[in-house]
């Protein structure tokens, strides 16, 4: 017997995670992006990461078309960006007040994010209601700052070091 949905959600809220915005650009759909907390490194050699996207997410459709995406790890000052890309607004509205530049693959790189990884899709795996997208990192941009964290359904920040 598997665990119930509510118990699983309650358990997963106990996992603190960073907050990312996954972006892409495709000929058919233009620029797209969405807030994602399911992100992880996969391999150091070659450098690979993964993101998990709900099968209903239009950004996932764009990634499948373009075969490229960027993972932008948000800084502690970007809670508004996380909320903006979490849904409820059009793709155009999501990018309107968020400074970005096109990366080497064409995927939007959020200028004020803590870090950005541009990736080429190397594998897509269907798992339940989600797609696991594995990407090989093509470019990396790192900036100064602290990460935006998510824990127990709320944004959190690192405790300052003494």
N, C-alpha and C positions, 0 to 999 in steps of 0.2 A: 504494500500500500504506500502511495506517495503522500507527501505532506500537502496540506491544503494551501490554496493560494494566499489566504490571509496570513497564515503562519509563516509562509515563505517570505512574503513582503516584510513582515515584522522582523524576521531574522536578517534579511538583507539590509534593513535600515541600520543595523549594528555594524555594517562595514563602512568605514570612512573612506571616501574616495575624492579624487580630484575632479574638477569639472572641466569638460572640454566642449568646444564647438567644432563639429566636423563639417567641412565645407567641400564643395565641388563646383566645377563648371563644365557644362556639356553644351554641345551645339543645339540640341533639341530643347533642353530645359533652362538654359542660362545658369546664373549663379544660384546656389542653394546652400543651406546650412541648417544645422539643428544641434541642440544641446545634447550631450551624451556623457554619461558617467561610466559606461562599460567600455573601458579602454585598457590595454595592457601591452607590454613588450612581449615578443614571441621569441626572437632570436637576435643575437648580437652579430653573428657572422653567417649569412648576410643580415644586415639590420632590418628586422621585420617587427611590425606591430599588428594589433587587431582592434577592431571596434565592433560592437554589437548594435545593430539597428533593427527596430521593429519593421516587420515586413510591410506595414502600411505607410511607412515614412516616405514622403516624396523625395527626400534627399537621397535615400537608398536607390531609388529608380535612376536618379541622375548619376550616381556613382557607377552603377552598372552600365550606363550608356557611355560615360567618359573613360571609365577604367582608371581614374585618378581621384585622389581626395587629399585633404589636409586635415590634420588634427591640431587644433589650437588650444593649448592648455591655458585656461583663464587665470588671471592674477586676482589677488584678493580684492582689488578695486573694481572688478568687472561683474558683480552680481547682477547689475542691470542688463548686461549683455547676455548672461545666462538665461535670464527671464525672457528677454526678447526673442531668443532663438529656441525657447522651449515650446513654442507653439502659440496658437491663437492669433497669429498675424501672418500676412502673406510673406513670401520669400523676399519680395521687394522691400517691404517694411522692415524686415529683419536686418537688412544691410544699410538702410538709409542713414542711420545715425551711428554706424560702426565703421570707423576708418579701416580700410583694407587695401591691399595691393595684390595683384595677380602674381602668383608664384611661378616657378619654372614650368610647372605642369598646367598652369592656368587656374588652378584651385585658389580661391581667395585665402590670403594670409591676413589674419586680423592683426593690425599694427600694434596694438597694445597688449596682446596676449603675452604670457610669461614665456611660452615656447611654442614653436610651430614645426610640425613634421609634414613634409609633402611626400605622398606615397603613390606608387603604382600598384593597382590591384593584382595580386598573384593567385588568390583563391577566394571563393565564396562558399560558405558552408551553411546550409539551412539547419536550424535547430529550434524546434517548437515554433514560437511566434516571431522569431528573429532570424536575421542573417548575420553570420560572423564573417566580417570582411577582413582578410589578411592582406596587408600591404607591405611592399618593400620600400624602405625609406630612400627617397631620391635627394632630399635636401632637408636641412635642419637649421632653424634660427632660434637662438637662446637670448633671453633678455633678463634684466635684473628684476627682482621683486619676490613676493610671496604668493603661493598658490591659493586659489579659491577652493575650499573643501565643502563636501556635503556629507552630513551625518544626521541620522534620525529625522530625516525630512526637513532639515534646515541647513542653511549655509553656516560654515564655521571658518575660523582663521587659526593659524598656528599661534601658539603661545609665545610671546617674545622671550628670547634667551636672556638670562641674567647677565 
